[in-house]
Amino acid sequence: MTTFVITVPGTFVTEISDTSRAALEQTLAKQHTELSRSEGLDLLTLNDDGTFSIRLEVEAADRYAAELDAVGLVSAALQETGFSAQDAPLGAPAVTGIDSDL
């Protein structure tokens, strides 16, 4: 298995309150591993225009599986904190880091 850092972009089309942002960050923190903490990986970046990017570490056999897993985790975290797919549509995920024993 390989550890991938996947960045999933998106846009909040509704206003995100400080409370909602904190809840999303807390939900995403469940995915924060020791490696991502030690590397200082910011899980959520939110821009003034409502665009955001979420970076997660995912263990998978290949890039495709890692991207699918990351999008699933981000979608679940958004839903858990009260955002529908229409409230925060996601863009295409991208591999932004790889850690492998190969």
N, C-alpha and C positions, 0 to 999 in steps of 0.2 A: 504494500500500500504506500501511497505517496501523499504527503500533506501539501495541499494547495491553498493559497490565499486567493479567494475569489472576491472581486468587487462587483456589487450589484447596484447599478444606478437607478434612480427613480425620481418622481416628482410628486410632491404633495399638492393636489389641486384644491384642497381645503386647508384652512388655517390649522397649524399645529401649535397647540398650547405648550407652555413649559411643562405642565403636568403630563401631557401626552408624550412629549419628548423624553421625559425622565422615565416614564413607564416603558417606552420602546427601548431605551438604553438598558434598563434593568432586564428586560426580556432577552435582549441580545447578549447581555453579559453571561448568560448561561452557556453561550458558545465560546466564551473567552477561555482559551487554553493557557497553560503555563508558558508555552512558547510565544503566543501572541502577546501576553502580558510582558514578558521579558524583552520582546522586540518593540514594545511601545505601540502596538497596533491600535489605532483609533477605530472602533467598530462603526461609529456613525459620524458622518460629516454632513451638516445641514447648512445650506447656503441661504442667503437672504431672499432669493427668488423662489424658494420652495423646492429646489432641486436638492437631491441628497445622494450620498453613496454609502453603502454598507459593505464593510470588509469582514469576511468570515474565513476562518481556517476550517478546511474540510478534508477529511481523509477519504481517498477514493482510489480506485484502480486506474482511472484515467481522467483526462481533462473534462470530457463530456459528462461523466458521472458526477464529478466535483461541481460543475456548473449547475447541473440539475438539482443536486443536494442543496447547494447554496440558495438557489432561487426558492426552493421549497421551505427552507428554514426562514428566509426573509419574509416570504408570504405568510407563513404561520405566525411569525412575531408581529407582523403588522396587523393581522386579524385578531390576535390575542390582545392587542392594545387598542382595538376599536376602529381600525382603518380597513375599509374594503378595497378590493382591487381597483375600483373606480376612484376612490379617494387618493390612492397612491400607486399609480401605474408604474410598473418596473420596466427598465430597459434591458438590453442584452448584457448578460454577465461577462466578465473578463477575468482571465487568470492574471493575477498581478504578483504572484510569487509561488515558488515551488521548493519544497524541501524533501529530498529523497535520499535514501541510503544507497542508491545505485552508483 
